[in-house]
Amino acid sequence: MSTWNIDTAARELLAAETERRDRGRLTDEWPELDLDTAYAVQSRLIELRAERGETVIGVKLGLTSEAKQRRMGVDAPLIAVLTDAMVLEPGAKVPLDSLIHPRIEPEIAFVMREELAGPGVTAESALSAVATVHSAFEVIDSRFRDFSFALPDVVADNASASWFIIGSEGIAPDQIDLVGETVELSVRDDVVDTATGAAIQGHPAEALALAANELGRRGERIPAGAIVLAGAMTDAVPLEPDVPVTAAYSTLGSLTVVGT
Ligand code: OOG
């Protein structure tokens, strides 16, 4: 019998994060870890975070772009949970000494005006529940060695969530062409990648609808005021001490993050 269950797996992933220790895939040690069980581990992990005082403030999508799916070798998107302990204000430095092997990726974020509950949510109905659209960076820090995981591993690990930064200027959703919105990712002054909003499921609002429908399937909803990260537009780049990483968007402005 496996030594793993929902509680022990959640505690192990939280301990790996706290102790800044990477580990092998859980699915190697616990082959029965299927997707539903992995989401139960993720929920338990969030319960443990709540026990230490964290509050859930939103949802993140992962692996919603082909660039990410190809790089990570996982061909399906997933959802995970954002808490208030993961927020960094624009301009704040990312504390690298508490992280394992941080990488950073540009995203589009939504702040919800109205609650959104699946099933049956479309990109259009999802967008009509959005208050503002923002630039965003997510710092990911998989608890799995070399970011090597199968879908159930990364789901259990809350989609490698670590820190995120939302641009302070929000734009109304009818004031932006989300599909055509471009981002240029630079490390120091070198452009290393570019993408458009189309990279995210064809339309970033499709990712939002996907999250609402997946949560609806479980009887959960995205509340008004929640933040939703739609998933990385490009592949992630390593975040190194004192090396600025910038995401310059066509409409959403520019965000720069530095690790220290
Ligand atoms: C998994 C999380 C991916 C995204 O936005 O695609 C993710 C990983 O790459 O470690 O957050």
Boltz pocket constraint, residues with backbone or C-beta under 6 A from the ligand:
constraints:
  - pocket:
      binder: B
      contacts: [[A, 61], [A, 62], [A, 63], [A, 64], [A, 65], [A, 68], [A, 72], [A, 105], [A, 138], [A, 140], [A, 141], [A, 142], [A, 147], [A, 154], [A, 159], [A, 160], [A, 230], [A, 231], [A, 232]]
      max_distance: 6.0
